[in-house]
Amino acid sequence: MRTLIVLRHAKAAQVPGLEDSERPLTHRGERDAKRAGDEVRALGLAPDLVLCSPSLRTKQTAELAFPEVAVSYERDVYQAYPEELLALVKLTDPELETVVLCGHNPGVHELAIALAGGDYGFRPGSFAVIRTEADWVDLWPGEAQLITRWDPKEGEVSG
């Protein structure tokens, strides 16, 4: 059994003149990133690896949510389409059981929906926990199950 936690970066600041990739988290974003990590741990999940966009807001989200987990900064996560994100997940070490993908909308939301279905929003700081019996390399849309999701504004895990 494999678990993919699809995490959208937390709330980022809009700073005039600052490149998109350099936008930092707001104070609320910092709080929500920590809460997301706490919620994942409360579910009994212990990620083996975080695949993360190299943008500042995703780096901060990953580091605040999962300070104890190795992070692999992947350029291909930034502004990626769901197909590109899935291709990256398929390259994951087959020995790893639980992986976090920390990226940007609409790609991460569309990937979660493609893999496990559902009809839900994906605000900044939200995550979806997706399980599959397939090896990472064999993961395809529709072959996984949405276990739960969390939204920082709703403040609770839902299934």
Secondary structure as GFF3:
##gff-version 3
##sequence-region A 1 159
A	DSSP	beta_strand	2	8	.	.	.	ID=ss1
A	DSSP	three_ten_helix	20	22	.	.	.	ID=ss2
A	DSSP	alpha_helix	27	42	.	.	.	ID=ss3
A	DSSP	beta_strand	49	52	.	.	.	ID=ss4
A	DSSP	alpha_helix	56	65	.	.	.	ID=ss5
A	DSSP	beta_strand	71	73	.	.	.	ID=ss6
A	DSSP	three_ten_helix	75	77	.	.	.	ID=ss7
A	DSSP	alpha_helix	82	90	.	.	.	ID=ss8
A	DSSP	beta_strand	98	103	.	.	.	ID=ss9
A	DSSP	alpha_helix	107	116	.	.	.	ID=ss10
A	DSSP	beta_strand	127	132	.	.	.	ID=ss11
A	DSSP	three_ten_helix	136	138	.	.	.	ID=ss12
A	DSSP	beta_strand	145	150	.	.	.	ID=ss13
A	DSSP	beta_strand	157	158	.	.	.	ID=ss14
###
